[in-house]
Amino acid sequence: MEGGGVGDYLLSTVEKGDQSLELPRDLFPSKLLYYVIRNRSALIGLGLVLALFAFAFIGSRKIIDRGDRVMARLVIIVVGFFSVLLTFLSIQVGVASVIREPENQFRFMEEIATIKPGLEMGKWDVVAARMNPFLHRSSSLATPYYFYDGESCHSCFRKDFLYPYLRRNNTNSTYAASLDEFSTFIGHVLESYQERLNEGLLRILDSELSADGQNINL
């Protein structure tokens, strides 16, 4: 991440009217605390399921005969384990899918098209800070801290949008012809990102070649 670029860019954006550009990275003293707060829905669901099966486990002593008690508790433990796992995973999937809701996808692509972050993590910080309150308003599963920082926002963009787009283009040559207006807009944003990525890589390559040329001359 760039040293002073993040703060400078956030400051300039705030001065233009964004007064809520705070990132969880700056608010939480540790990633563990952030993880707990961000996934509180899953953890609350997990706690409720655990409490239910603990009650069933203890209650089996009074309801079930002594001879069947061991088998009953074994069944409760197995069912409880898988129920806890499924509850946690289903809520986690629900949280992860918030960004893929059509309205949220469009807003995400709109912010990327406006800011044009490329590989500049300072600009991805701004995208993340703008998206967090929007995603929170759109779903009860999303806390105000959906993206930890620009890096997590960029990672989500690549995993959920860029890579699937590249796979579709590589495997289906007729895909582009069947796109609706919304998908076409997303495609344009992704193509623009690729262009900026290529420009950045070319600049890095040019600077390295220039440095090598100067070393040879010396």
N, CA, C and O of each residue as an XYZ file, in Angstrom:
872
protein
N       0.840     -1.193      0.000
C       0.000      0.000      0.000
C       0.871      1.237      0.000
O       1.934      1.252      0.621
N       0.433      2.267     -0.686
C       1.235      3.467     -0.777
C       1.218      4.204      0.544
O       0.188      4.282      1.214
N       2.380      4.750      0.918
C       2.542      5.343      2.227
C       1.616      6.496      2.508
O       0.704      6.362      3.325
N       1.824      7.668      1.837
C       1.019      8.826      2.160
C      -0.158      9.005      1.251
O      -1.010      9.857      1.502
N      -0.230      8.208      0.176
C      -1.282      8.390     -0.811
C      -2.665      8.130     -0.265
O      -3.619      8.806     -0.648
N      -2.793      7.145      0.640
C      -4.099      6.781      1.167
C      -4.714      7.946      1.931
O      -5.838      8.363      1.649
N      -3.971      8.464      2.893
C      -4.497      9.567      3.689
C      -4.779     10.799      2.858
O      -5.800     11.460      3.045
N      -3.870     11.113      1.932
C      -4.059     12.296      1.090
C      -5.305     12.170      0.229
O      -6.072     13.122      0.090
N      -5.503     10.990     -0.347
C      -6.652     10.828     -1.232
C      -7.957     10.864     -0.446
O      -8.928     11.496     -0.863
N      -7.971     10.171      0.708
C      -9.164     10.214      1.541
C      -9.475     11.634      1.985
O     -10.636     12.044      1.994
N      -8.441     12.387      2.355
C      -8.635     13.759      2.802
C      -9.211     14.611      1.689
O     -10.141     15.385      1.917
N      -8.667     14.480      0.482
C      -9.163     15.286     -0.634
C     -10.601     14.926     -0.964
O     -11.383     15.789     -1.364
N     -10.962     13.637     -0.796
C     -12.323     13.218     -1.083
C     -13.287     13.739     -0.032
O     -14.396     14.164     -0.357
N     -12.866     13.709      1.233
C     -13.704     14.246      2.302
C     -13.966     15.724      2.079
O     -15.078     16.204      2.303
N     -12.942     16.448      1.636
C     -13.093     17.877      1.407
C     -14.086     18.162      0.288
O     -14.650     19.254      0.218
N     -14.301     17.182     -0.590
C     -15.250     17.369     -1.676
C     -16.672     17.002     -1.262
O     -17.594     17.135     -2.067
N     -16.872     16.547     -0.033
C     -18.236     16.309      0.416
C     -18.485     15.000      1.127
O     -19.515     14.876      1.790
N     -17.607     14.010      1.033
C     -17.789     12.743      1.739
C     -17.307     12.913      3.171
O     -16.112     13.080      3.419
N     -18.243     12.869      4.110
C     -17.873     13.089      5.505
C     -17.798     11.785      6.308
O     -17.504     11.823      7.502
N     -18.057     10.635      5.677
C     -18.118      9.370      6.423
C     -17.109      8.359      5.906
O     -17.342      7.154      6.000
N     -15.996      8.826      5.363
C     -15.011      7.912      4.798
C     -14.102      7.348      5.889
O     -12.926      7.699      5.984
N     -14.675      6.471      6.703
C     -13.900      5.784      7.729
C     -13.834      4.310      7.373
O     -14.823      3.716      6.943
N     -12.667      3.732      7.556
C     -12.475      2.316      7.265
C     -12.339      1.526      8.563
O     -11.786      2.037      9.537
N     -12.834      0.286      8.592
C     -12.642     -0.561      9.772
C     -11.179     -0.701     10.169
O     -10.865     -0.831     11.353
N     -10.289     -0.677      9.192
C      -8.850     -0.747      9.476
C      -8.418      0.344     10.448
O      -7.518      0.136     11.261
N      -9.064      1.513     10.363
C      -8.710      2.647     11.212
C      -9.518      2.674     12.512
O      -9.164      3.392     13.447
N     -10.598      1.897     12.572
C     -11.486      1.941     13.730
C     -11.230      0.825     14.733
O     -11.436      1.009     15.932
N     -10.779     -0.338     14.246
C     -10.611     -1.500     15.120
C      -9.141     -1.711     15.464
O      -8.279     -1.610     14.591
N      -8.849     -2.004     16.737
C      -7.446     -2.210     17.133
C      -6.851     -3.517     16.618
O      -5.630     -3.662     16.565
N      -7.713     -4.478     16.236
C      -7.202     -5.751     15.724
C      -8.170     -6.318     14.697
O      -9.356     -5.992     14.689
N      -7.634     -7.179     13.825
C      -8.480     -7.830     12.825
C      -9.437     -8.828     13.469
O     -10.523     -9.072     12.943
N      -9.045     -9.404     14.598
C      -9.913    -10.356     15.286
C     -11.202     -9.684     15.744
O     -12.291    -10.224     15.552
N     -11.076     -8.509     16.349
C     -12.258     -7.774     16.788
C     -13.113     -7.388     15.589
O     -14.339     -7.476     15.642
N     -12.468     -6.961     14.510
C     -13.204     -6.639     13.281
C     -13.974     -7.859     12.786
O     -15.143     -7.748     12.417
N     -13.324     -9.025     12.775
C     -13.971    -10.248     12.300
C     -15.207    -10.568     13.139
O     -16.245    -10.952     12.600
N     -15.095    -10.409     14.450
C     -16.222    -10.699     15.336
C     -17.389     -9.761     15.042
O     -18.532    -10.207     14.943
N     -17.109     -8.465     14.900
C     -18.171     -7.491     14.647
C     -18.777     -7.697     13.261
O     -19.998     -7.664     13.106
N     -17.929     -7.910     12.254
C     -18.430     -8.070     10.879
C     -19.315     -9.301     10.751
O     -20.301     -9.287     10.013
N     -18.965    -10.370     11.470
C     -19.697    -11.629     11.359
C     -20.601    -11.880     12.559
O     -20.847    -13.025     12.936
N     -21.090    -10.801     13.150
C     -21.876    -10.966     14.370
C     -23.174    -11.731     14.113
O     -23.640    -12.457     14.991
N     -23.770    -11.580     12.919
C     -25.000    -12.322     12.615
C     -24.744    -13.818     12.657
O     -25.520    -14.577     13.239
N     -23.633    -14.240     12.026
C     -23.284    -15.661     12.021
C     -22.966    -16.150     13.426
O     -23.351    -17.256     13.803
N     -22.263    -15.327     14.203
C     -21.880    -15.736     15.554
C     -23.087    -15.795     16.489
O     -23.158    -16.663     17.359
N     -24.038    -14.871     16.310
C     -25.262    -14.913     17.120
C     -26.068    -16.165     16.784
O     -26.555    -16.860     17.676
N     -26.203    -16.446     15.479
C     -26.900    -17.666     15.065
C     -26.223    -18.905     15.604
O     -26.878    -19.855     16.033
N     -24.908    -18.882     15.576
C     -24.120    -20.002     16.100
C     -24.380    -20.188     17.594
O     -24.558    -21.312     18.066
N     -24.401    -19.090     18.327
C     -24.646    -19.156     19.765
C     -26.029    -19.696     20.097
O     -26.186    -20.471     21.041
N     -27.038    -19.287     19.321
C     -28.401    -19.761     19.564
C     -28.521    -21.263     19.322
O     -29.158    -21.979     20.096
N     -27.903    -21.729     18.241
C     -27.948    -23.169     17.940
C     -27.221    -23.962     19.021
O     -27.701    -25.009     19.454
N     -26.061    -23.464     19.457
C     -25.313    -24.143     20.520
C     -26.122    -24.200     21.816
O     -26.136    -25.221     22.503
N     -26.792    -23.100     22.141
C     -27.608    -23.065     23.357
C     -28.760    -24.061     23.268
O     -29.087    -24.731     24.248
N     -29.374    -24.155     22.087
C     -30.487    -25.083     21.896
C     -30.049    -26.527     22.104
O     -30.729    -27.301     22.778
N     -28.912    -26.879     21.520
C     -28.467    -28.267     21.637
C     -27.860    -28.564     23.014
O     -27.884    -29.712     23.459
N     -27.329    -27.570     23.675
C     -26.881    -27.772     25.056
C     -28.085    -28.057     25.957
O     -28.024    -28.904     26.848
N     -29.178    -27.333     25.706
C     -30.411    -27.561     26.468
C     -30.947    -28.972     26.204
O     -31.384    -29.662     27.125
N     -30.905    -29.393     24.920
C     -31.378    -30.738     24.569
C     -30.491    -31.807     25.201
O     -30.977    -32.841     25.659
N     -29.187    -31.546     25.220
C     -28.235    -32.513     25.786
C     -28.483    -32.705     27.276
O     -28.521    -33.831     27.774
N     -28.651    -31.593     27.977
C     -28.886    -31.668     29.428
C     -30.267    -32.246     29.720
O     -30.438    -33.029     30.655
N     -31.250    -31.855     28.911
C     -32.615    -32.337     29.122
C     -32.785    -33.817     28.872
O     -33.729    -34.430     29.369
N     -31.871    -34.400     28.098
C     -31.982    -35.837     27.800
C     -31.854    -36.681     29.063
O     -32.328    -37.817     29.094
N     -31.233    -36.154     30.088
C     -31.073    -36.894     31.346
C     -32.428    -37.164     32.003
O     -32.627    -38.207     32.627
N     -33.348    -36.226     31.858
C     -34.641    -36.351     32.528
C     -35.683    -37.060     31.666
O     -36.583    -37.727     32.178
N     -35.546    -36.904     30.342
C     -36.592    -37.401     29.451
C     -36.355    -38.842     29.023
O     -37.299    -39.624     28.913
N     -35.078    -39.197     28.780
C     -34.747    -40.488     28.183
C     -34.285    -41.460     29.264
O     -33.600    -41.081     30.214
N     -34.679    -42.727     29.095
C     -34.263    -43.772     30.037
C     -32.744    -43.905     30.058
O     -32.066    -43.585     29.082
N     -32.224    -44.384     31.186
C     -30.782    -44.485     31.372
C     -30.133    -45.327     30.276
O     -29.049    -44.983     29.806
N     -30.774    -46.426     29.857
C     -30.174    -47.308     28.867
C     -30.008    -46.652     27.509
O     -29.060    -46.966     26.789
N     -30.910    -45.745     27.139
C     -30.857    -45.101     25.822
C     -30.148    -43.747     25.860
O     -30.018    -43.078     24.835
N     -29.699    -43.355     27.028
C     -29.174    -41.999     27.184
C     -27.895    -41.764     26.385
O     -27.735    -40.704     25.781
N     -26.989    -42.728     26.372
C     -25.716    -42.568     25.661
C     -25.956    -42.387     24.171
O     -25.390    -41.488     23.549
N     -26.807    -43.253     23.592
C     -27.104    -43.155     22.162
C     -27.795    -41.834     21.837
O     -27.493    -41.199     20.827
N     -28.721    -41.427     22.699
C     -29.439    -40.174     22.462
C     -28.482    -38.986     22.473
O     -28.589    -38.086     21.640
N     -27.555    -38.990     23.410
C     -26.598    -37.880     23.488
C     -25.653    -37.882     22.291
O     -25.261    -36.824     21.798
N     -25.293    -39.074     21.831
C     -24.441    -39.162     20.646
C     -25.153    -38.572     19.435
O     -24.561    -37.831     18.651
N     -26.435    -38.911     19.294
C     -27.224    -38.356     18.183
C     -27.316    -36.840     18.305
O     -27.173    -36.124     17.314
N     -27.556    -36.352     19.519
C     -27.658    -34.905     19.739
C     -26.352    -34.209     19.374
O     -26.367    -33.144     18.757
N     -25.218    -34.809     19.755
C     -23.912    -34.205     19.452
C     -23.675    -34.146     17.949
O     -23.235    -33.122     17.426
N     -23.969    -35.252     17.249
C     -23.745    -35.295     15.794
C     -24.658    -34.300     15.083
O     -24.205    -33.512     14.254
N     -25.946    -34.344     15.416
C     -26.895    -33.416     14.789
C     -26.538    -31.977     15.143
O     -26.616    -31.087     14.296
N     -26.148    -31.754     16.391
C     -25.773    -30.406     16.813
C     -24.570    -29.879     16.064
O     -24.539    -28.715     15.664
N     -23.568    -30.743     15.870
C     -22.357    -30.319     15.158
C     -22.681    -29.857     13.739
O     -22.250    -28.789     13.305
N     -23.451    -30.682     13.026
C     -23.769    -30.328     11.639
C     -24.728    -29.136     11.568
O     -24.662    -28.342     10.630
N     -25.603    -29.014     12.543
C     -26.504    -27.852     12.564
C     -25.730    -26.562     12.783
O     -25.993    -25.548     12.136
N     -24.768    -26.611     13.705
C     -23.921    -25.445     13.960
C     -23.134    -25.075     12.708
O     -23.060    -23.907     12.328
N     -22.548    -26.089     12.074
C     -21.747    -25.850     10.875
C     -22.591    -25.256      9.755
O     -22.185    -24.286      9.115
N     -23.769    -25.837      9.516
C     -24.640    -25.350      8.442
C     -25.158    -23.949      8.737
O     -25.257    -23.117      7.835
N     -25.489    -23.686     10.000
C     -25.967    -22.344     10.370
C     -24.897    -21.298     10.108
O     -25.161    -20.255      9.509
N     -23.686    -21.590     10.562
C     -22.591    -20.634     10.390
C     -22.289    -20.410      8.910
O     -22.148    -19.270      8.469
N     -22.190    -21.495      8.148
C     -21.846    -21.374      6.726
C     -22.946    -20.674      5.939
O     -22.653    -19.868      5.056
N     -24.206    -20.971      6.245
C     -25.305    -20.349      5.493
C     -25.350    -18.843      5.720
O     -25.596    -18.081      4.785
N     -25.113    -18.409      6.956
C     -25.102    -16.970      7.228
C     -23.887    -16.319      6.585
O     -23.981    -15.207      6.066
N     -22.738    -17.009      6.615
C     -21.536    -16.485      5.973
C     -21.744    -16.316      4.473
O     -21.335    -15.312      3.890
N     -22.382    -17.305      3.854
C     -22.680    -17.214      2.418
C     -23.622    -16.041      2.155
O     -23.470    -15.315      1.173
N     -24.598    -15.869      3.050
C     -25.519    -14.740      2.900
C     -24.811    -13.402      2.979
O     -25.109    -12.494      2.203
N     -23.873    -13.271      3.910
C     -23.100    -12.028      4.036
C     -22.258    -11.792      2.789
O     -22.215    -10.681      2.261
N     -21.584    -12.853      2.318
C     -20.727    -12.718      1.137
C     -21.521    -12.370     -0.110
O     -21.004    -11.707     -1.009
N     -22.786    -12.813     -0.174
C     -23.590    -12.579     -1.379
C     -24.215    -11.192     -1.429
O     -24.802    -10.817     -2.444
N     -24.098    -10.422     -0.346
C     -24.689     -9.077     -0.326
C     -24.150     -8.228     -1.473
O     -24.909     -7.507     -2.121
N     -22.849     -8.311     -1.725
C     -22.231     -7.492     -2.768
C     -22.708     -7.894     -4.151
O     -22.581     -7.115     -5.096
N     -23.262     -9.110     -4.291
C     -23.700     -9.593     -5.602
C     -25.163     -9.306     -5.891
O     -25.666     -9.666     -6.955
N     -25.856     -8.657     -4.949
C     -27.216     -8.213     -5.245
C     -27.166     -7.194     -6.388
O     -26.266     -6.355     -6.416
N     -28.128     -7.251     -7.342
C     -28.051     -6.379     -8.533
C     -27.820     -4.905     -8.220
O     -26.970     -4.265     -8.839
N     -28.574     -4.362     -7.260
C     -28.418     -2.943     -6.929
C     -27.026     -2.658     -6.369
O     -26.416     -1.635     -6.678
N     -26.535     -3.579     -5.543
C     -25.209     -3.393     -4.953
C     -24.106     -3.570     -5.986
O     -23.104     -2.856     -5.958
N     -24.288     -4.522     -6.901
C     -23.326     -4.685     -7.996
C     -23.211     -3.399     -8.807
O     -22.115     -2.929     -9.112
N     -24.367     -2.848     -9.145
C     -24.368     -1.635     -9.969
C     -23.662     -0.489     -9.247
O     -22.868      0.233     -9.850
N     -23.953     -0.322     -7.952
C     -23.321      0.759     -7.191
C     -21.812      0.534     -7.096
O     -21.031      1.479     -7.209
N     -21.406     -0.714     -6.890
C     -19.989     -1.061     -6.800
C     -19.279     -0.712     -8.106
O     -18.223     -0.078     -8.094
N     -19.860     -1.126     -9.230
C     -19.260     -0.836    -10.536
C     -19.252      0.671    -10.816
O     -18.322      1.199    -11.424
N     -20.306      1.346    -10.359
C     -20.399      2.795    -10.554
C     -19.272      3.516     -9.813
O     -18.652      4.433    -10.353
N     -19.013      3.094     -8.572
C     -17.926      3.705     -7.797
C     -16.574      3.437     -8.457
O     -15.722      4.324     -8.520
N     -16.381      2.216     -8.947
C     -15.115      1.872     -9.600
C     -14.952      2.663    -10.888
O     -13.859      3.137    -11.196
N     -16.047      2.809    -11.647
C     -15.982      3.579    -12.892
C     -15.680      5.047    -12.615
O     -15.002      5.701    -13.406
N     -16.182      5.568    -11.491
C     -15.966      6.978    -11.147
C     -14.548      7.225    -10.640
O     -13.889      8.175    -11.062
N     -14.085      6.372     -9.738
C     -12.787      6.581     -9.085
C     -11.628      6.043     -9.911
O     -10.511      6.554     -9.833
N     -11.905      4.984    -10.725
C     -10.861      4.363    -11.566
C      -9.623      4.007    -10.728
O      -8.550      4.570    -10.943
N      -9.769      3.086     -9.788
C      -8.672      2.826     -8.852
C      -7.481      2.077     -9.435
O      -6.356      2.255     -8.968
N      -7.710      1.230    -10.461
C      -6.592      0.446    -10.982
C      -5.961     -0.381     -9.874
O      -6.643     -1.167     -9.217
N      -4.655     -0.207     -9.664
C      -3.954     -0.911     -8.587
C      -3.600      0.018     -7.427
O      -2.825     -0.363     -6.550
N      -4.149      1.218     -7.412
C      -3.851      2.188     -6.356
C      -4.720      1.895     -5.130
O      -5.920      2.168     -5.133
N      -4.108      1.343     -4.093
C      -4.861      0.951     -2.909
C      -5.489      2.148     -2.194
O      -6.497      2.003     -1.502
N      -4.896      3.325     -2.361
C      -5.493      4.519     -1.772
C      -6.877      4.785     -2.344
O      -7.795      5.168     -1.619
N      -7.019      4.580     -3.641
C      -8.320      4.784     -4.279
C      -9.284      3.641     -3.955
O     -10.490      3.856     -3.839
N      -8.751      2.433     -3.811
C      -9.618      1.328     -3.391
C     -10.119      1.559     -1.967
O     -11.223      1.135     -1.625
N      -9.323      2.226     -1.137
C      -9.794      2.608      0.200
C     -11.051      3.466      0.104
O     -11.994      3.300      0.878
N     -11.048      4.378     -0.853
C     -12.203      5.263     -1.022
C     -13.420      4.472     -1.485
O     -14.528      4.684     -0.993
N     -13.214      3.561     -2.431
C     -14.320      2.711     -2.891
C     -14.902      1.931     -1.714
O     -16.119      1.872     -1.541
N     -14.024      1.334     -0.908
C     -14.471      0.551      0.251
C     -15.240      1.417      1.240
O     -16.295      1.018      1.734
N     -14.711      2.605      1.529
C     -15.345      3.493      2.507
C     -16.704      3.980      2.023
O     -17.613      4.171      2.830
N     -16.855      4.181      0.726
C     -18.147      4.609      0.185
C     -19.150      3.461      0.140
O     -20.345      3.671      0.348
N     -18.670      2.245     -0.132
C     -19.571      1.106     -0.266
C     -20.078      0.597      1.078
O     -21.207      0.115      1.160
N     -19.279      0.690      2.122
C     -19.667      0.106      3.410
C     -21.029      0.583      3.915
O     -21.872     -0.257      4.229
N     -21.285      1.892      4.009
C     -22.602      2.320      4.492
C     -23.726      1.965      3.526
O     -24.848      1.694      3.954
N     -23.436      1.964      2.228
C     -24.459      1.609      1.237
C     -24.871      0.148      1.404
O     -26.061     -0.167      1.402
N     -23.890     -0.744      1.548
C     -24.187     -2.166      1.720
C     -24.916     -2.422      3.036
O     -25.791     -3.285      3.109
N     -24.555     -1.674      4.068
C     -25.219     -1.816      5.365
C     -26.696     -1.450      5.251
O     -27.546     -2.120      5.838
N     -27.005     -0.404      4.508
C     -28.400      0.005      4.321
C     -29.179     -0.996      3.470
O     -30.401     -1.089      3.586
N     -28.487     -1.734      2.627
C     -29.174     -2.623      1.683
C     -29.529     -3.979      2.281
O     -30.403     -4.668      1.754
N     -28.875     -4.376      3.367
C     -29.111     -5.713      3.924
C     -28.860     -5.732      5.422
O     -27.918     -5.115      5.920
N     -29.720     -6.451      6.129
C     -29.537     -6.589      7.576
C     -28.347     -7.482      7.912
O     -27.852     -7.461      9.039
N     -27.882     -8.272      6.931
C     -26.728     -9.143      7.162
C     -25.404     -8.389      7.110
O     -24.404     -8.844      7.665
N     -25.398     -7.240      6.445
C     -24.153     -6.481      6.268
C     -24.016     -5.430      7.367
O     -24.882     -4.570      7.527
N     -22.937     -5.506      8.110
C     -22.638     -4.473      9.097
C     -22.080     -3.248      8.366
O     -21.828     -3.320      7.163
N     -21.883     -2.126      9.068
C     -21.268     -0.958      8.403
C     -19.795     -1.173      8.076
O     -19.125     -0.254      7.605
N     -19.284     -2.384      8.321
C     -17.846     -2.654      8.165
C     -17.604     -3.799      7.179
O     -16.777     -4.676      7.428
N     -18.324     -3.782      6.070
C     -18.269     -4.902      5.114
C     -16.853     -5.111      4.586
O     -16.333     -6.227      4.607
N     -16.233     -4.030      4.113
C     -14.845     -4.113      3.636
C     -13.913     -3.575      4.716
O     -14.114     -2.478      5.236
N     -12.893     -4.360      5.044
C     -11.926     -3.936      6.057
C     -11.106     -2.747      5.572
O     -10.865     -1.806      6.329
N     -10.678     -2.786      4.319
C      -9.906     -1.694      3.722
C      -9.918     -1.858      2.206
O     -10.640     -2.697      1.669
N      -9.114     -1.052      1.526
C      -9.075     -1.111      0.073
C      -8.589     -2.442     -0.458
O      -9.040     -2.891     -1.513
N      -7.681     -3.077      0.253
C      -7.155     -4.363     -0.208
C      -8.239     -5.435     -0.209
O      -8.334     -6.220     -1.152
N      -9.055     -5.472      0.841
C     -10.137     -6.461      0.880
C     -11.194     -6.146     -0.173
O     -11.794     -7.058     -0.741
N     -11.424     -4.870     -0.435
C     -12.365     -4.454     -1.476
C     -11.855     -4.880     -2.854
O     -12.611     -5.414     -3.665
N     -10.576     -4.639     -3.107
C      -9.964     -5.035     -4.374
C     -10.002     -6.550     -4.539
O     -10.271     -7.047     -5.632
N      -9.736     -7.283     -3.465
C      -9.774     -8.742     -3.511
C     -11.173     -9.246     -3.850
O     -11.321    -10.174     -4.645
N     -12.201     -8.643     -3.253
C     -13.587     -9.002     -3.552
C     -13.913     -8.720     -5.014
O     -14.557     -9.533     -5.677
N     -13.474     -7.575     -5.514
C     -13.714     -7.209     -6.913
C     -13.123     -8.247     -7.856
O     -13.771     -8.668     -8.814
N     -11.897     -8.655     -7.580
C     -11.248     -9.642     -8.453
C     -11.929    -11.007     -8.355
O     -12.178    -11.656     -9.371
N     -12.228    -11.439     -7.126
C     -12.786    -12.787     -6.921
C     -14.213    -12.910     -7.437
O     -14.555    -13.900     -8.083
N     -15.056    -11.904     -7.155
C     -16.477    -12.014     -7.473
C     -16.864    -11.440     -8.830
O     -17.941    -11.745     -9.343
N     -16.005    -10.616     -9.416
C     -16.381     -9.969    -10.674
C     -15.367    -10.172    -11.794
O     -15.722    -10.635    -12.878
N     -14.106     -9.829    -11.536
C     -13.114     -9.879    -12.606
C     -12.841    -11.304    -13.077
O     -12.919    -11.577    -14.274
N     -12.524    -12.217    -12.162
C     -12.178    -13.583    -12.558
C     -13.349    -14.312    -13.222
O     -13.139    -14.972    -14.240
N     -14.588    -14.219    -12.684
C     -15.713    -14.847    -13.398
C     -15.910    -14.265    -14.795
O     -16.230    -14.990    -15.737
N     -15.716    -12.953    -14.925
C     -15.854    -12.301    -16.237
C     -14.813    -12.838    -17.215
O     -15.139    -13.129    -18.365
N     -13.575    -12.970    -16.773
C     -12.515    -13.485    -17.638
C     -12.769    -14.940    -18.012
O     -12.521    -15.341    -19.149
N     -13.264    -15.734    -17.060
C     -13.560    -17.140    -17.362
C     -14.675    -17.258    -18.391
O     -14.594    -18.082    -19.302
N     -15.716    -16.438    -18.252
C     -16.815    -16.492    -19.216
C     -16.339    -16.101    -20.606
O     -16.707    -16.727    -21.600
N     -15.520    -15.063    -20.664
C     -15.016    -14.616    -21.965
C     -14.127    -15.660    -22.620
O     -14.136    -15.814    -23.842
N     -13.358    -16.378    -21.804
C     -12.443    -17.382    -22.355
C     -13.159    -18.648    -22.801
O     -12.703    -19.330    -23.719
N     -14.286    -18.967    -22.152
C     -14.964    -20.230    -22.454
C     -16.154    -20.078    -23.387
O     -16.631    -21.068    -23.942
N     -16.642    -18.858    -23.570
C     -17.843    -18.664    -24.383
C     -17.669    -17.441    -25.257
O     -17.807    -16.313    -24.783
N     -17.372    -17.646    -26.509
C     -17.129    -16.531    -27.426
C     -18.406    -15.785    -27.765
O     -18.346    -14.644    -28.224
N     -19.583    -16.413    -27.546
C     -20.858    -15.760    -27.861
C     -21.444    -15.050    -26.650
O     -22.535    -14.485    -26.723
N     -20.716    -15.079    -25.533
C     -21.244    -14.490    -24.296
C     -21.537    -13.002    -24.462
O     -22.580    -12.512    -24.031
N     -20.610    -12.295    -25.088
C     -20.757    -10.842    -25.223
C     -22.007    -10.473    -25.998
O     -22.601     -9.425    -25.746
N     -22.420    -11.323    -26.946
C     -23.577    -10.993    -27.776
C     -24.888    -11.113    -27.009
O     -25.897    -10.545    -27.427
N     -24.893    -11.843    -25.893
C     -26.131    -12.087    -25.154
C     -26.255    -11.231    -23.893
O     -27.158    -11.461    -23.089
N     -25.381    -10.262    -23.704
C     -25.405     -9.452    -22.489
C     -26.569     -8.472    -22.490
O     -26.900     -7.902    -23.529
N     -27.196     -8.272    -21.323
C     -28.176     -7.213    -21.188
C     -27.448     -5.912    -20.858
O     -26.223     -5.887    -20.732
N     -28.213     -4.839    -20.720
C     -27.601     -3.514    -20.518
C     -26.796     -3.456    -19.227
O     -25.710     -2.878    -19.193
N     -27.327     -4.055    -18.167
C     -26.644     -4.042    -16.876
C     -25.318     -4.792    -16.952
O     -24.290     -4.299    -16.488
N     -25.349     -5.992    -17.541
C     -24.126     -6.791    -17.664
C     -23.114     -6.114    -18.577
O     -21.906     -6.225    -18.369
N     -23.619     -5.408    -19.595
C     -22.717     -4.684    -20.490
C     -21.970     -3.591    -19.732
O     -20.776     -3.380    -19.948
N     -22.681     -2.898    -18.841
C     -22.047     -1.856    -18.033
C     -20.946     -2.451    -17.161
O     -19.849     -1.900    -17.072
N     -21.248     -3.585    -16.516
C     -20.237     -4.255    -15.695
C     -19.046     -4.654    -16.554
O     -17.896     -4.504    -16.143
N     -19.331     -5.168    -17.762
C     -18.255     -5.554    -18.670
C     -17.358     -4.386    -19.025
O     -16.138     -4.534    -19.084
N     -17.956     -3.212    -19.265
C     -17.164     -2.017    -19.593
C     -16.268     -1.618    -18.418
O     -15.113     -1.244    -18.616
N     -16.800     -1.698    -17.201
C     -16.004     -1.355    -16.019
C     -14.826     -2.315    -15.878
O     -13.706     -1.893    -15.588
N     -15.080     -3.593    -16.082
C     -14.017     -4.590    -15.963
C     -12.960     -4.417    -17.049
O     -11.768     -4.585    -16.791
N     -13.396     -4.081    -18.265
C     -12.436     -3.832    -19.345
C     -11.587     -2.599    -19.036
O     -10.382     -2.585    -19.287
N     -12.232     -1.559    -18.485
C     -11.499     -0.351    -18.113
C     -10.464     -0.660    -17.036
O      -9.348     -0.141    -17.073
N     -10.839     -1.508    -16.077
C      -9.893     -1.907    -15.028
C      -8.692     -2.621    -15.642
O      -7.549     -2.354    -15.271
N      -8.952     -3.523    -16.575
C      -7.859     -4.249    -17.223
C      -6.927     -3.297    -17.968
O      -5.708     -3.461    -17.939
N      -7.514     -2.297    -18.640
C      -6.697     -1.328    -19.372
C      -5.797     -0.551    -18.419
O      -4.613     -0.357    -18.695
N      -6.363     -0.105    -17.292
C      -5.556      0.638    -16.318
C      -4.496     -0.264    -15.702
O      -3.388      0.185    -15.407
N      -4.832     -1.527    -15.510
C      -3.863     -2.484    -14.988
C      -2.699     -2.648    -15.958
O      -1.537     -2.650    -15.552
N      -3.018     -2.783    -17.237
C      -1.966     -2.930    -18.253
C      -1.100     -1.674    -18.340
O       0.118     -1.760    -18.496
N      -1.746     -0.495    -18.235
C      -0.989      0.759    -18.270
C      -0.019      0.831    -17.092
O       1.129      1.248    -17.245
N      -0.496      0.420    -15.914
C       0.373      0.438    -14.739
C       1.548     -0.510    -14.877
O       2.669     -0.176    -14.495
N       1.295     -1.694    -15.424
C       2.375     -2.661    -15.621
C       3.387     -2.151    -16.643
O       4.590     -2.359    -16.487
N       2.896     -1.481    -17.692
C       3.808     -0.923    -18.699
C       4.683      0.169    -18.104
O       5.866      0.269    -18.428
N       4.096      1.000    -17.222
C       4.883      2.057    -16.581
C       5.980      1.460    -15.709
O       7.114      1.937    -15.701
N       5.621      0.406    -14.972
C       6.623     -0.258    -14.126
C       7.735     -0.848    -14.983
O       8.914     -0.730    -14.650
N       7.351     -1.489    -16.095
C       8.338     -2.099    -16.989
C       9.245     -1.040    -17.602
O      10.458     -1.230    -17.689
N       8.653      0.085    -18.030
C       9.447      1.170    -18.614
C      10.445      1.726    -17.608
O      11.599      1.989    -17.949
N       9.997      1.906    -16.359
C      10.906      2.460    -15.345
C      12.045      1.490    -15.052
O      13.180      1.912    -14.833
N      11.745      0.181    -15.046
C      12.798     -0.809    -14.808
C      13.790     -0.846    -15.966
O      14.996     -0.965    -15.749
N      13.282     -0.745    -17.199
C      14.164     -0.739    -18.367
C      15.046      0.501    -18.374
O      16.224      0.433    -18.726
N      14.461      1.654    -17.979
C      15.240      2.892    -17.930
C      16.348      2.786    -16.890
O      17.474      3.225    -17.123
N      16.018      2.196    -15.733
C      17.021      2.029    -14.676
C      18.130      1.090    -15.127
O      19.304      1.334    -14.849
N      17.759      0.007    -15.828
C      18.766     -0.933    -16.331
C      19.668     -0.263    -17.356
O      20.874     -0.507    -17.388
N      19.064      0.599    -18.211
C      19.853      1.304    -19.223
C      20.853      2.253    -18.600
O      21.982      2.375    -19.074
N      20.435      2.932    -17.528
C      21.344      3.851    -16.843
C      22.488      3.092    -16.185
O      23.626      3.562    -16.178
N      22.188      1.916    -15.630
C      23.237      1.110    -15.000
C      24.252      0.622    -16.029
O      25.449      0.562    -15.748
N      23.765      0.271    -17.232
C      24.664     -0.193    -18.291
C      25.581      0.935    -18.741
O      26.773      0.725    -18.969
N      25.012      2.147    -18.867
C      25.813      3.301    -19.293
C      26.902      3.625    -18.276
O      27.999      4.057    -18.630
N      26.572      3.405    -16.997
C      27.578      3.663    -15.962
C      28.687      2.624    -16.022
O      29.625      2.677    -15.228
